[in-house]
Structures are given as C-alpha cells and as structure tokens.
Amino acid sequence: MRPVDTKGKAMLIRFDNGYTIYSHNQLYGKWMISNAYQYPRTNRQLRLAIHNEKKSALLYSASDIDVLRDEEVPAHPFVSRAGPDILSEKVATVDLYHRFCSKSFVARRWSGLLLDQAFIAGIGN
C-alpha cells in the first residue's frame, strides 16, 4: 500500500495495484483501529474494513465511499471541485496569492473563503 493522502475532508487510500479508496466521513463517519478482526461494540454501521495480520482499520458510519482506479481520482466530483490541500500537497505562497486574486475568489469575504473547500481544501470549519 502507498501512503494515505487527503483532499480536504476526503481520505484517499492508495494501493500498489492501481486502485484508490475514496472516503468522506461527512459528519458521522469514524475510523477505529483494533487488533486484527476484533470489532468494537458499537451501534455504528461498519462501512469499510481493511485488515493486515496485526491490525484492522474500520470505518463506521461514513456516507461516501468509492473504489476508483488511480486515474479516475482527479475526476471524482468532490476531488475535482476541491482546491489545493495545503496539509497534503506542495503549495507555494505565491500560488495561494494568485488563487485569492482570481475572479472566482477576490470579491469574497475572508471568513467565508476559509470555509470554502473549493478555495483551499481541508482548513474549513
């Protein structure tokens, strides 16, 4: 498995076989880590489980999960609308300045802009 990336509030789990799991927790999704195949007692609905010989990564209650080929990820509806993720992508200060000055964002209030995932992903509320 390759490193896990984020795009705003979405998680991208990339695998060596050319596939990526896209997940977005929305308000209720929650990842839990446990010993392999040991499931916690919860009223939440298990939506995704990834196991290795020692641990299980369990995603409960998430409402948006897709399995995509790597080349399909940029066209995913959420990923394609999200701006640069400054926590997981290399973004230069000058790039953010040009984005801020662009037609799409220059007339917007700063407080609202920071909540807009299309401006800069991942730093909102």
C-alpha positions in Angstrom: 0.0 0.0 0.0 1.1 3.5 -0.8 0.8 6.5 1.6 -2.6 7.8 2.5 -3.5 11.3 1.2 -6.1 13.8 1.9 -8.0 16.1 -0.3 -9.9 18.4 2.0 -12.0 16.3 4.2 -11.7 13.3 2.0 -9.2 10.5 2.6 -7.5 8.7 -0.3 -6.1 5.3 0.5 -3.9 4.4 -2.5 -2.8 0.8 -3.2 0.0 -0.7 -5.3 -2.5 -2.4 -7.7 -3.6 1.0 -9.2 -6.7 1.4 -7.1 -7.7 4.1 -4.6 -10.3 4.0 -1.9 -12.0 7.4 -1.6 -13.9 8.1 1.7 -15.5 11.1 3.1 -16.7 10.9 6.7 -19.3 13.7 6.4 -20.5 14.5 10.0 -20.8 11.0 11.4 -18.0 8.8 9.9 -15.4 7.5 12.3 -12.2 5.4 11.8 -11.3 2.9 14.5 -8.2 0.8 14.8 -8.3 -2.5 16.5 -6.3 -5.8 16.7 -6.9 -7.8 13.6 -10.5 -8.9 13.1 -11.5 -7.6 16.6 -14.6 -5.5 16.1 -15.5 -2.9 18.8 -19.0 -2.9 20.3 -20.8 0.0 18.7 -24.2 0.9 17.3 -22.5 2.4 14.2 -22.7 0.7 10.8 -19.4 -0.8 9.5 -18.9 0.6 6.0 -15.3 -0.5 5.3 -12.7 -2.8 6.8 -9.0 -3.1 5.9 -7.0 -5.8 7.6 -3.4 -7.0 7.8 -2.0 -9.7 10.0 -1.9 -7.5 13.1 -4.4 -4.7 12.8 -7.8 -3.7 11.3 -8.8 -0.3 10.2 -12.5 0.0 10.4 -14.6 2.8 9.0 -18.0 3.3 10.6 -21.0 5.4 9.5 -19.3 7.2 6.6 -21.7 8.0 3.9 -19.4 8.4 0.9 -17.0 5.6 -0.1 -15.8 4.8 -3.7 -13.2 2.4 -5.1 -11.6 4.1 -8.1 -8.7 3.4 -10.5 -5.9 5.9 -9.7 -6.5 7.8 -13.0 -10.2 8.3 -12.0 -9.5 10.1 -8.7 -8.9 13.6 -10.2 -12.4 13.4 -11.9 -14.2 12.4 -8.7 -16.9 15.0 -8.1 -15.6 16.1 -4.7 -11.9 15.9 -5.6 -12.3 17.8 -8.8 -14.1 20.7 -7.0 -11.7 20.9 -4.1 -9.0 23.5 -4.1 -5.4 22.7 -3.2 -4.9 20.8 0.2 -2.2 22.8 1.9 -1.8 20.0 4.5 -1.0 17.2 2.0 0.1 18.9 -1.2 3.0 21.2 -2.0 1.5 24.6 -2.4 3.6 27.8 -2.8 2.6 31.0 -1.1 2.5 32.7 -4.5 0.0 30.1 -5.8 -2.3 30.9 -2.9 -1.9 34.6 -3.6 -2.8 34.2 -7.2 -5.8 32.0 -6.3 -7.0 34.6 -3.8 -6.7 37.3 -6.5 -8.5 35.2 -9.1 -12.0 36.2 -10.4 -13.6 33.3 -8.5 -12.4 34.4 -5.1 -11.3 38.0 -5.0 -14.6 39.6 -4.0 -15.3 37.0 -1.3 -15.0 37.7 2.5 -12.0 36.1 4.1 -14.1 34.3 6.8 -16.3 32.7 4.2 -13.5 31.9 1.9 -11.7 29.8 4.6 -14.8 27.6 4.8 -15.0 27.1 1.1 -13.3 23.8 0.1 -13.1 25.0 -3.5 -10.7 27.8 -2.4 -8.4 25.8 -0.1 -9.3 22.3 0.9 -9.1 21.0 4.4 -8.9 24.1 6.5 -12.6 24.9 6.9 -14.7 24.8 10.0 
